[in-house]
Amino acid sequence: MFHLGIDVSKKSARYFILDESGSKLKAFTLVNDKESLESLPERFKSLSITADNLLIGIEATGSFWENIYSLSQKQGL
């Protein structure tokens, strides 16, 4: 099981992916826009991560997390 932590702010979000052993696999920042969020599934695919082996935790800061959550749900994550 991989773990994804998302630290949300107004203009961007920081993503941290941990592998099965809890080691940091990848970290990246994306602007909070539709194009960036739509790139998430391809980023996971390149790391051989599927929705079945991914657990996501998202910081619910104000309303900034809502777009990330909604689009992730639509993408099957």
RALINJO-V66962 format. One line per field, one symbol per residue. phi: phi as a letter, one per 20 degrees, with the letter a starting at -180 (. if undefined). Layout:
phi: ???
This chain:
phi: .ecddcdecfebcddcddefenefeacbdcfecfgfffeggfffgfdmddffccddccfeeldfffffffffffene
